[in-house]
Amino acid sequence: MDAPLDKKRSWLRRLLERGARGAVDDPPAEISACEFECRKLECREGEWETCAHRLRSAARDGD
């Protein structure tokens, strides 16, 4: 009795898993520190290029 329901669930689960795998991309390396390690929500114009936190993180990841 449960076989059709199980088959439907497995089809739906496969579809959802496939969608979830392709839905999230890693951020580019140059902004990953900004995305995950910084408290600021937004930098002022010109601030990003000289940000000590971002430059330190880039140097650490480049080693």
NORLINKA-V55802 format. One record per residue. RES is the residue in three letters. SS is DSSP state (a for helix, b for strand, c for the rest). PHI is phi in degrees with one decimal (999 if undefined). Layout:
<<RES;SS;PHI> <RES;SS;PHI>>
This chain:
<<MET;c;999> <ASP;c;-85.2> <ALA;a;-58.2> <PRO;a;-62.1> <LEU;a;-67.4> <ASP;a;-62.9> <LYS;a;-64.4> <LYS;a;-64.7> <ARG;a;-62.8> <SER;a;-66.6> <TRP;a;-64.6> <LEU;a;-65.7> <ARG;a;-62.1> <ARG;a;-61.6> <LEU;a;-63.0> <LEU;a;-65.1> <GLU;a;-65.9> <ARG;a;-63.6> <GLY;a;-66.2> <ALA;a;-67.3> <ARG;a;-65.6> <GLY;a;-93.2> <ALA;a;-87.2> <VAL;c;-119.6> <ASP;c;-107.5> <ASP;c;-72.5> <PRO;c;-70.2> <PRO;c;-57.0> <ALA;a;-56.4> <GLU;a;-69.0> <ILE;a;-119.5> <SER;a;-64.0> <ALA;a;-63.8> <CYS;a;-66.5> <GLU;a;-69.5> <PHE;a;-112.7> <GLU;a;-117.8> <CYS;c;-106.3> <ARG;c;-82.1> <LYS;c;-70.2> <LEU;c;-87.3> <GLU;c;-157.8> <CYS;c;-93.9> <ARG;c;-72.2> <GLU;c;-57.5> <GLY;c;85.1> <GLU;a;-73.6> <TRP;a;-62.1> <GLU;a;-63.3> <THR;a;-109.5> <CYS;c;-63.4> <ALA;a;-63.1> <HIS;a;-62.1> <ARG;a;-65.2> <LEU;a;-65.6> <ARG;a;-62.6> <SER;a;-65.4> <ALA;a;-64.8> <ALA;a;-66.5> <ARG;a;-64.9> <ASP;a;-73.6> <GLY;a;-78.3> <ASP;c;-69.9>>
